[in-house]
Amino acid sequence: MKILIVGCYGQLGRELTEILNSGMADIGKIDDRYIGAEVTGADIDTLDVTSEFSLNNYFENLRPDIVFNCSAYTNVDKAEEDEKTAYAVNATGCLNLAKACNSCGAKLVSVSTDYVFDGEKTTPYVETDTPNPKTVYGLTKLQGEIFIAQNLKEHFIVRTAWLYGKQGKNFVRTMLRLGKERDSVTVVNDQYGCPTYANDLAYHMLKIALTEHYGIYHCVNNGVCSWYDFAKEIMYKAKLNCVVKPITSEEYGAKVKRPRFSALENDRLRKTVGDQMRKWDEALDSFLKEIEI
Ligand SMILES: NC(=O)c1ccc[n+]([C@@H]2O[C@H](COP(=O)([O-])OP(=O)(O)OC[C@H]3O[C@@H](n4cnc5c(N)ncnc54)[C@H](OP(=O)(O)O)[C@@H]3O)[C@@H](O)[C@H]2O)c1
């Protein structure tokens, strides 16, 4: 089996690579069918998803069986000012990947976001809820989903949220740094979602990819919290003496308004490969044990 990980230097890409190389995720062994798989990682320096020509050449040479798309333009604030680049990576990149997979008969597992929803719901979003993105990032990610669905039958779109992994920049790393530098931090308490450990997500992506249950999946750690709750738990579990103070999004003054409530429900996962996603605070525990605080 030939596997290609696109965006392999991102936090999810690295987690997926590590699991495939070791055969183990934090929550368990991966399927035996992955043993002996030829795993290739590529990122923007070797495979730019925005270039259809180089992507097609790359795919013709490699002829992968399964492609995991972990590449993305993920900076929500910057995307508002640089819509062209965000669209090129998140939308056109997915179109190019879907077409290339179609030509060589590969399955595509592509990752999307909770920000495809507007945040007006009060219970977790299921896969059949209608997206209504309010940010350029969310709009470009949704267009990527649409392009994939239109161009490749053998696709899995996996929406996740509030992602953190062992490598790269993320909210947990930022809180750990601030927790050591400061006596207190202010964190927004009016946006709710599902913090998700990239290792748990990668494990489930590998499970989904071996099936023929194509389509959209939600895959997040279970439970819902605010960024403030999340920050408090990080400080507590890391034994950092830093007080977390709640503020509103308005007080925080972010350039781009995020959804108020973007929790996802792993409905399809539960009905297909099973939902082994841990509760968000258990996953956080496991993550903190893996890294040097
Ligand atoms: N992070 C979150 O909180 C979050 C939440 C919900 C959903 N997601 C989704 O989860 C997935 C993984 O996110 P992540 O946090 O692992 O992202 P990440 O750490 O930002 O990694 C994305 C990777 O894609 C690369 N990339 C950018 N443009 C590219 C191009 N044109 N061609 C090939 N590679 C390119 C990036 O390279 P550079 O670093 O050089 O740009 C980076 O290595 C994404 O689909 C994201 O939208 C993330």
The ligand as an SDF file (V2000), in Angstrom:
LIG
                    3D

 48 52  0  0  0  0  0  0  0  0999 V2000
   -5.4290   24.1340   13.7310 N   0  0  0  0  0  0  0  0  0  0  0  0
   -6.7020   24.0810   14.0620 C   0  0  0  0  0  0  0  0  0  0  0  0
   -7.1130   24.5140   15.1610 O   0  0  0  0  0  0  0  0  0  0  0  0
   -7.7130   23.4610   13.1400 C   0  0  0  0  0  0  0  0  0  0  0  0
   -9.0680   23.4850   13.4790 C   0  0  0  0  0  0  0  0  0  0  0  0
   -9.9910   22.8980   12.6100 C   0  0  0  0  0  0  0  0  0  0  0  0
   -9.5650   22.3070   11.4450 C   0  0  0  0  0  0  0  0  0  0  0  0
   -8.2440   22.3240   11.1260 N   0  0  0  0  0  0  0  0  0  0  0  0
   -7.8300   21.6910    9.8600 C   0  0  0  0  0  0  0  0  0  0  0  0
   -6.9700   20.5950   10.1710 O   0  0  0  0  0  0  0  0  0  0  0  0
   -6.0140   20.4220    9.1290 C   0  0  0  0  0  0  0  0  0  0  0  0
   -4.6240   20.3380    9.7280 C   0  0  0  0  0  0  0  0  0  0  0  0
   -4.3900   21.5580   10.4380 O   0  0  0  0  0  0  0  0  0  0  0  0
   -2.9880   21.8560   11.1380 P   0  0  0  0  0  0  0  0  0  0  0  0
   -3.2840   22.6390   12.3580 O   0  0  0  0  0  0  0  0  0  0  0  0
   -2.1880   20.6080   11.2040 O   0  0  0  0  0  0  0  0  0  0  0  0
   -2.3610   22.8430   10.0570 O   0  0  0  0  0  0  0  0  0  0  0  0
   -0.8760   23.4240    9.9970 P   0  0  0  0  0  0  0  0  0  0  0  0
   -0.1000   23.0230   11.1910 O   0  0  0  0  0  0  0  0  0  0  0  0
   -1.0040   24.8600    9.6330 O   0  0  0  0  0  0  0  0  0  0  0  0
   -0.2710   22.6060    8.7570 O   0  0  0  0  0  0  0  0  0  0  0  0
   -0.6450   22.8510    7.4340 C   0  0  0  0  0  0  0  0  0  0  0  0
    0.5340   22.4690    6.5530 C   0  0  0  0  0  0  0  0  0  0  0  0
    0.1710   22.7150    5.1850 O   0  0  0  0  0  0  0  0  0  0  0  0
    1.2610   23.3590    4.5640 C   0  0  0  0  0  0  0  0  0  0  0  0
    0.8560   24.0940    3.3760 N   0  0  0  0  0  0  0  0  0  0  0  0
    0.4360   25.3910    3.2830 C   0  0  0  0  0  0  0  0  0  0  0  0
    0.2450   25.7210    1.9830 N   0  0  0  0  0  0  0  0  0  0  0  0
    0.5300   24.6060    1.2540 C   0  0  0  0  0  0  0  0  0  0  0  0
    0.5380   24.3240   -0.1430 C   0  0  0  0  0  0  0  0  0  0  0  0
    0.2220   25.2620   -1.0400 N   0  0  0  0  0  0  0  0  0  0  0  0
    0.8990   23.0780   -0.5530 N   0  0  0  0  0  0  0  0  0  0  0  0
    1.2470   22.1300    0.3500 C   0  0  0  0  0  0  0  0  0  0  0  0
    1.2840   22.3390    1.6850 N   0  0  0  0  0  0  0  0  0  0  0  0
    0.9130   23.5710    2.1300 C   0  0  0  0  0  0  0  0  0  0  0  0
    1.7740   24.2790    5.6650 C   0  0  0  0  0  0  0  0  0  0  0  0
    3.0430   24.7770    5.3300 O   0  0  0  0  0  0  0  0  0  0  0  0
    3.4690   26.2340    5.9410 P   0  0  0  0  0  0  0  0  0  0  0  0
    3.4880   26.0640    7.4250 O   0  0  0  0  0  0  0  0  0  0  0  0
    4.8110   26.4590    5.3160 O   0  0  0  0  0  0  0  0  0  0  0  0
    2.4010   27.1940    5.4930 O   0  0  0  0  0  0  0  0  0  0  0  0
    1.7910   23.3160    6.8410 C   0  0  0  0  0  0  0  0  0  0  0  0
    2.9440   22.5120    6.8740 O   0  0  0  0  0  0  0  0  0  0  0  0
   -6.2570   21.5700    8.1570 C   0  0  0  0  0  0  0  0  0  0  0  0
   -7.0770   21.1320    7.1060 O   0  0  0  0  0  0  0  0  0  0  0  0
   -7.0080   22.6020    8.9740 C   0  0  0  0  0  0  0  0  0  0  0  0
   -7.8150   23.4360    8.1700 O   0  0  0  0  0  0  0  0  0  0  0  0
   -7.3060   22.8670   11.9380 C   0  0  0  0  0  0  0  0  0  0  0  0
  1  2  1  0
  2  3  2  0
  2  4  1  0
  4  5  1  0
  4 48  2  0
  5  6  2  0
  6  7  1  0
  7  8  2  0
  8  9  1  0
  8 48  1  0
  9 10  1  0
  9 46  1  0
 10 11  1  0
 11 12  1  0
 11 44  1  0
 12 13  1  0
 13 14  1  0
 14 15  2  0
 14 16  1  0
 14 17  1  0
 17 18  1  0
 18 19  2  0
 18 20  1  0
 18 21  1  0
 21 22  1  0
 22 23  1  0
 23 24  1  0
 23 42  1  0
 24 25  1  0
 25 26  1  0
 25 36  1  0
 26 27  1  0
 26 35  1  0
 27 28  2  0
 28 29  1  0
 29 30  1  0
 29 35  2  0
 30 31  1  0
 30 32  2  0
 32 33  1  0
 33 34  2  0
 34 35  1  0
 36 37  1  0
 36 42  1  0
 37 38  1  0
 38 39  2  0
 38 40  1  0
 38 41  1  0
 42 43  1  0
 44 45  1  0
 44 46  1  0
 46 47  1  0
M  CHG  2   8   1  16  -1
M  END
$$$$
